[in-house]
């Protein structure tokens, strides 16, 4: 009996009640390789045990062997995008991000080969840089109207004038009815979009929660491979749960408008406690007094939150993207954060943890996709959904029936 390869990606708890004790496998040939965003190693073997069954999983394939599975046209596409990317061609970067955002199965395979080559190149460059990260990843979130796009343009222009290369990954919410997205973030950064040392890429969420897209991690890696040393990720920013970007970046910044609420908002468990820096924007004109008051309230509120770093305590600053006041000081605080985290080793440890989170996010995505398309479940889904809608079955019981049908088919 062959087990589909995607089942190897399921968490162990999913199989606790599955009777595998009578199954025997004579060869490892039944188990295709597990793809992972992490580094590829030769002759590595994983051994898993589920209910007393020990099964050897296949060796990870080297990038050269992965390329052998591609057609000549696909190999040429990978080579062209890779060579153009590391040479700093923005058109190749844009095409590469489009490729990794594709949901077509064949293009997803090509994208994984490209990502593995970029990751290998990235690791080699980090070794030449004494193991230090090549780029500074910054996540930016905040409620609508906080001035995120205006801030990014002002901040990005300052960085490019200081000879930095800046990439902006702007996440745009997708419509729940039509599925489309406006992707208008780039139009609000007119000056920065014309800067040859900056790259702006709006992407739709396509139903992904947490304020980011399904492929934000991949896009960050491609931008770094393209030579951009500062990567800004602007989230959707619609609520207190939009902090998934904190698991993708080195520093998470929360941008708030003046008079955005009292200090109770600051001690709510959610986006506030994930912030490494809180910036009160629009601190100019008539809003200066309100900005000072909200800054004082948030400084007081942040003292009640548990400290997440041994070397850094979150700061609260006032800035004005309109006048540029405080932008330079904010960058100084950001570089101070990066240096302290790098010296203490927390930055490297944080990135390693993020690699694991990235892997499990991919596992969950593939697991759900396979579950929905499995023959034992696919035909039952519409019928059970109809029973749930009519009130005959509770959602929990319907889910149990689907899971039972799936496990019985194994």
C-alpha positions as CSV (number, residue, x, y, z in Angstrom):
1,X,0.0,0.0,0.0
2,X,1.4,3.4,-1.0
3,X,0.9,6.4,1.3
4,X,0.6,9.7,-0.6
5,X,3.6,11.9,0.0
6,X,1.7,14.7,1.5
7,X,0.6,12.5,4.4
8,X,4.2,12.5,5.5
9,X,3.8,16.2,6.2
10,X,0.9,15.7,8.7
11,X,1.6,16.4,12.4
12,X,2.1,13.3,14.5
13,X,-1.1,14.0,16.5
14,X,-3.2,13.5,13.4
15,X,-2.3,9.8,13.3
16,X,-2.5,8.9,17.0
17,X,-5.7,7.0,16.5
18,X,-4.8,5.5,13.1
19,X,-4.2,1.7,13.2
20,X,-0.9,1.5,11.3
21,X,0.5,-1.5,13.2
22,X,-0.4,-4.1,10.5
23,X,1.2,-2.1,7.6
24,X,4.6,-3.2,6.3
25,X,6.7,-1.4,3.7
26,X,9.4,-3.2,1.8
27,X,11.0,-0.2,0.2
28,X,11.6,3.5,0.7
29,X,10.8,4.1,-3.0
30,X,7.1,4.7,-2.0
31,X,8.0,7.9,-0.1
32,X,8.7,11.0,-2.2
33,X,11.0,13.6,-0.8
34,X,9.7,16.2,1.6
35,X,10.3,19.7,0.4
36,X,11.5,22.2,3.0
37,X,12.3,25.9,2.9
38,X,15.4,25.1,5.0
39,X,18.8,24.2,3.6
40,X,19.3,21.0,1.6
41,X,21.8,18.4,2.9
42,X,23.1,15.3,1.1
43,X,22.5,11.8,2.6
44,X,20.3,13.1,5.4
45,X,17.7,10.6,6.7
46,X,14.8,11.2,8.9
47,X,13.2,8.4,10.9
48,X,9.7,8.7,12.2
49,X,7.7,6.4,14.4
50,X,3.9,6.4,14.5
51,X,2.2,3.7,16.6
52,X,5.2,1.5,16.7
53,X,5.9,1.7,12.9
54,X,9.4,2.9,12.0
55,X,9.6,4.2,8.5
56,X,12.6,5.5,6.6
57,X,12.0,8.6,4.6
58,X,13.9,9.3,1.5
59,X,17.1,11.3,1.3
60,X,16.8,15.0,0.4
61,X,17.6,15.6,-3.2
62,X,20.3,18.1,-4.0
63,X,19.4,21.2,-6.1
64,X,21.0,19.5,-9.2
65,X,18.8,16.5,-8.8
66,X,15.7,18.7,-8.4
67,X,16.6,20.4,-11.6
68,X,16.7,17.1,-13.4
69,X,12.9,16.8,-12.9
70,X,12.3,20.0,-14.9
71,X,11.9,20.4,-18.6
72,X,14.5,22.2,-20.7
73,X,12.2,25.2,-20.9
74,X,11.7,25.3,-17.1
75,X,15.4,24.9,-16.5
76,X,16.1,27.8,-18.7
77,X,13.5,29.9,-16.9
78,X,15.1,29.0,-13.5
79,X,18.6,29.9,-14.8
80,X,17.4,33.1,-16.3
81,X,15.6,34.3,-13.2
82,X,18.4,33.2,-10.9
83,X,21.1,34.9,-12.9
84,X,19.1,38.1,-13.3
85,X,18.1,38.1,-9.7
86,X,21.6,38.0,-8.2
87,X,22.7,40.6,-10.8
88,X,20.1,43.0,-9.4
89,X,17.7,43.1,-12.3
90,X,14.3,44.3,-11.0
91,X,12.4,42.7,-13.8
92,X,13.7,39.3,-12.9
93,X,12.8,39.9,-9.2
94,X,9.3,40.9,-10.2
95,X,8.9,37.8,-12.4
96,X,10.4,35.5,-9.7
97,X,7.9,36.8,-7.1
98,X,5.1,36.3,-9.5
99,X,6.3,32.7,-10.0
100,X,6.3,31.9,-6.3
101,X,2.9,33.4,-5.9
102,X,1.4,31.1,-8.5
103,X,-0.9,28.3,-7.2
104,X,-0.4,26.1,-10.3
105,X,1.2,22.9,-9.2
106,X,3.9,22.8,-11.9
107,X,4.9,26.4,-11.3
108,X,5.1,25.8,-7.6
109,X,7.6,23.1,-8.3
110,X,9.7,25.4,-10.5
111,X,9.5,28.1,-7.8
112,X,10.8,25.7,-5.2
113,X,13.8,24.9,-7.3
114,X,14.5,28.6,-7.8
115,X,14.1,29.3,-4.1
116,X,16.5,26.6,-3.2
117,X,19.1,28.0,-5.6
118,X,18.6,31.5,-4.1
119,X,18.8,30.2,-0.6
120,X,22.0,28.4,-1.3
121,X,23.5,31.5,-2.8
122,X,22.2,33.5,0.2
123,X,23.9,31.1,2.6
124,X,27.2,31.4,0.8
125,X,27.0,35.2,0.9
126,X,26.3,35.2,4.6
127,X,29.4,33.0,5.2
128,X,31.5,35.6,3.4
129,X,29.9,38.2,5.6
130,X,31.1,36.3,8.7
131,X,27.7,34.7,9.3
132,X,25.9,38.1,9.7
133,X,22.6,38.7,7.9
134,X,22.9,40.5,4.7
135,X,19.6,42.4,5.1
136,X,17.6,44.0,7.8
137,X,14.0,42.8,7.7
138,X,11.4,45.2,9.1
139,X,7.7,44.6,9.5
140,X,5.3,47.5,9.6
141,X,1.7,47.5,10.7
142,X,-0.9,49.8,12.0
143,X,-4.6,50.7,11.7
144,X,-6.0,52.3,8.5
145,X,-5.2,56.0,8.4
146,X,-2.0,55.7,10.4
147,X,0.0,56.9,7.4
148,X,1.9,53.7,6.7
149,X,2.4,54.4,2.9
150,X,3.4,58.0,3.5
151,X,5.9,56.9,6.2
152,X,7.4,54.3,3.9
153,X,7.9,56.7,1.1
154,X,9.6,59.3,3.4
155,X,11.6,56.6,5.2
156,X,12.6,54.8,2.0
157,X,13.8,58.0,0.4
158,X,16.0,58.7,3.4
159,X,17.5,55.3,3.2
160,X,18.2,55.4,-0.6
161,X,19.9,58.8,-0.1
162,X,22.2,57.0,2.4
163,X,23.1,54.4,-0.3
164,X,20.8,51.6,0.9
165,X,18.8,49.4,-1.4
166,X,15.2,49.2,-0.1
167,X,12.5,46.8,-1.1
168,X,8.9,47.2,0.0
169,X,6.4,44.3,0.1
170,X,3.0,45.9,0.5
171,X,0.2,43.6,1.3
172,X,-3.3,44.5,0.0
173,X,-6.5,43.0,1.3
174,X,-8.5,40.9,-1.1
175,X,-12.2,41.2,-1.6
176,X,-14.2,38.5,0.2
177,X,-16.9,38.7,-2.6
178,X,-14.9,39.0,-5.8
179,X,-11.5,37.9,-4.6
180,X,-9.8,40.9,-6.3
181,X,-7.4,43.4,-4.9
182,X,-6.9,47.1,-5.6
183,X,-3.1,46.9,-5.2
184,X,-2.9,50.7,-4.9
185,X,-0.1,50.9,-2.4
186,X,2.5,51.6,-5.1
187,X,0.5,54.6,-6.5
188,X,0.8,56.3,-3.1
189,X,4.6,56.1,-3.2
190,X,5.2,57.9,-6.4
191,X,8.7,59.3,-5.6
192,X,10.0,56.1,-4.1
193,X,8.6,53.9,-6.9
194,X,10.7,56.0,-9.4
195,X,13.9,55.5,-7.3
196,X,16.2,52.9,-8.9
197,X,17.5,51.8,-5.5
198,X,14.0,50.9,-4.3
199,X,11.6,48.2,-5.4
200,X,7.9,48.2,-4.4
201,X,5.8,45.1,-4.8
202,X,2.0,45.1,-3.9
203,X,0.6,41.6,-3.3
204,X,-2.9,40.4,-2.5
205,X,-3.7,38.4,0.7
206,X,-6.0,36.0,-1.2
207,X,-7.7,35.0,2.0
208,X,-4.6,34.6,4.1
209,X,-5.0,35.8,7.7
210,X,-2.5,37.6,9.8
211,X,-2.0,40.6,7.6
212,X,0.5,39.0,5.2
213,X,0.3,36.8,2.1
214,X,0.9,33.1,1.6
215,X,4.3,33.7,0.0
216,X,5.7,36.7,2.0
217,X,8.6,34.6,3.3
218,X,9.5,33.6,-0.2
219,X,9.3,37.2,-1.4
220,X,11.6,38.4,1.4
221,X,14.2,35.8,0.4
222,X,14.0,36.8,-3.2
223,X,14.4,40.5,-2.4
224,X,17.5,39.7,-0.3
225,X,18.9,37.6,-3.2
226,X,18.4,40.6,-5.4
227,X,20.8,42.7,-3.2
228,X,18.3,44.7,-1.2
229,X,19.7,45.3,2.3
230,X,16.5,46.7,3.9
231,X,13.3,44.8,3.4
232,X,10.1,46.6,4.6
233,X,6.9,44.5,4.8
234,X,3.7,46.6,5.1
235,X,0.9,44.5,6.4
236,X,-2.8,44.9,5.8
237,X,-3.2,46.4,9.2
238,X,-6.8,46.0,10.1
239,X,-6.9,44.9,13.7
240,X,-5.1,43.7,16.8
241,X,-4.4,40.2,15.4
242,X,-2.5,41.3,12.3
243,X,0.9,40.4,13.6
244,X,1.9,37.3,11.6
245,X,4.6,39.4,10.1
246,X,6.4,39.3,13.4
247,X,7.4,35.7,12.6
248,X,9.0,36.8,9.4
249,X,11.1,39.9,10.2
250,X,13.9,41.0,12.5
251,X,12.0,44.0,13.9
252,X,8.3,44.7,14.1
253,X,7.2,48.3,14.1
254,X,3.7,49.5,15.0
255,X,2.6,52.8,13.5
256,X,-0.3,54.6,15.3
257,X,-2.2,57.8,14.7
258,X,-2.6,60.4,17.5
259,X,-5.8,60.1,19.6
260,X,-6.1,56.4,18.6
261,X,-7.4,55.3,22.0
262,X,-6.4,55.2,25.7
263,X,-3.6,53.2,27.2
264,X,-5.9,50.2,27.7
265,X,-5.3,49.5,24.0
266,X,-1.6,49.2,24.9
267,X,-2.0,46.4,27.4
268,X,-4.3,44.3,25.4
269,X,-2.6,41.0,24.4
270,X,-2.1,41.1,20.7
271,X,-0.3,43.3,18.3
272,X,1.1,45.7,21.0
273,X,3.1,43.1,22.9
274,X,4.7,42.0,19.6
275,X,6.0,45.5,18.7
276,X,9.7,46.3,19.1
277,X,9.0,50.0,18.4
278,X,5.8,52.0,18.5
279,X,5.8,55.1,16.4
280,X,3.1,57.8,16.8
281,X,2.8,59.3,13.4
282,X,1.3,62.6,12.3
283,X,2.9,64.4,15.2
284,X,2.7,67.8,13.5
285,X,0.4,70.9,13.4
286,X,-2.6,70.7,15.7
287,X,-1.9,67.0,16.5
288,X,1.3,67.6,18.3
289,X,-0.4,67.8,21.7
290,X,-2.4,64.7,21.1
291,X,0.7,62.8,19.9
292,X,2.6,63.7,23.1
293,X,-0.3,62.5,25.2
294,X,-0.7,59.2,23.4
295,X,3.1,58.7,23.6
296,X,3.1,59.1,27.3
297,X,0.2,56.7,27.7
298,X,1.8,54.0,25.6
299,X,5.1,54.4,27.4
300,X,3.2,53.8,30.6
301,X,1.3,50.8,29.1
302,X,4.4,49.2,27.7
303,X,5.8,48.8,31.2
304,X,3.1,46.3,32.0
305,X,4.0,44.0,29.2
306,X,6.4,41.0,29.6
307,X,9.9,41.7,28.3
308,X,10.6,39.5,25.3
309,X,14.3,40.4,24.8
310,X,17.2,40.4,27.3
311,X,18.9,43.4,25.5
312,X,16.0,45.5,24.2
313,X,13.0,47.2,25.7
314,X,10.4,48.5,23.2
315,X,10.5,52.2,22.6
316,X,7.7,54.7,21.8
317,X,8.6,57.6,19.5
318,X,6.8,60.6,17.9
319,X,7.4,61.1,14.2
320,X,5.9,63.0,11.3
321,X,6.1,61.5,7.8
322,X,4.7,64.7,6.4
323,X,7.5,66.9,7.7
324,X,10.2,64.3,8.2
325,X,10.6,65.0,11.9
326,X,11.9,62.1,13.9
327,X,12.5,59.8,10.8
328,X,16.2,59.9,11.1
329,X,16.1,59.3,14.9
330,X,13.8,56.4,14.3
331,X,16.4,54.8,11.9
332,X,19.0,55.3,14.6
333,X,16.9,53.4,17.1
334,X,16.3,50.6,14.5
335,X,20.0,50.2,13.8
336,X,20.6,50.2,17.6
337,X,18.1,47.4,17.9
338,X,19.7,45.4,15.1
339,X,23.2,45.8,16.5
340,X,22.2,44.8,20.1
341,X,20.2,41.8,18.9
342,X,23.0,40.7,16.6
343,X,25.7,41.0,19.3
344,X,23.7,39.1,21.8
345,X,22.9,36.3,19.3
346,X,19.1,36.8,19.7
347,X,18.8,37.9,16.0
348,X,20.2,34.7,14.7
349,X,18.2,32.6,17.1
350,X,15.1,34.5,16.1
351,X,15.7,33.8,12.4
352,X,16.2,30.1,13.1
353,X,12.9,29.9,14.9
354,X,11.2,31.7,12.0
355,X,12.5,29.1,9.6
356,X,10.7,26.4,11.7
357,X,7.5,28.5,11.7
358,X,7.8,28.9,7.9
359,X,8.1,25.2,7.5
360,X,5.1,24.3,9.6
361,X,3.0,27.0,7.8
362,X,3.7,25.2,4.5
363,X,2.9,21.9,6.1
364,X,-0.5,23.1,7.3
365,X,-1.3,24.6,3.9
366,X,-0.4,21.4,2.0
367,X,-2.1,19.3,4.5
368,X,-5.4,21.1,4.2
369,X,-5.1,21.2,0.4
370,X,-4.6,17.4,0.2
371,X,-7.4,16.8,2.7
372,X,-9.9,18.7,0.6
373,X,-8.9,16.9,-2.6
374,X,-8.7,13.4,-1.1
375,X,-11.0,10.9,-2.8
376,X,-12.5,9.7,0.5
377,X,-13.4,13.2,1.5
378,X,-14.0,15.2,-1.7
379,X,-17.5,13.8,-2.5
380,X,-18.7,14.0,1.1
381,X,-17.8,17.7,1.7
382,X,-20.8,19.2,-0.2
383,X,-23.3,16.8,1.5
384,X,-22.0,17.5,5.0
385,X,-21.9,21.2,4.3
386,X,-25.5,21.1,3.3
387,X,-26.4,19.2,6.5
388,X,-24.5,21.8,8.6
389,X,-26.4,24.6,6.9
390,X,-29.7,22.9,7.5
391,X,-29.0,22.3,11.1
392,X,-29.0,18.5,10.9
393,X,-25.4,18.2,11.9
394,X,-23.2,20.4,14.1
395,X,-20.0,21.7,12.5
396,X,-18.0,19.7,15.0
397,X,-19.8,16.4,14.2
398,X,-19.4,17.0,10.4
399,X,-15.7,17.6,10.9
400,X,-15.4,14.4,12.8
401,X,-17.1,12.4,10.1
402,X,-14.8,13.9,7.4
403,X,-11.7,13.0,9.5
404,X,-13.0,9.5,10.2
405,X,-13.6,8.9,6.5
406,X,-10.1,10.2,5.7
407,X,-8.4,8.0,8.3
408,X,-10.5,4.9,7.3
409,X,-9.2,5.2,3.8
410,X,-5.5,5.0,4.8
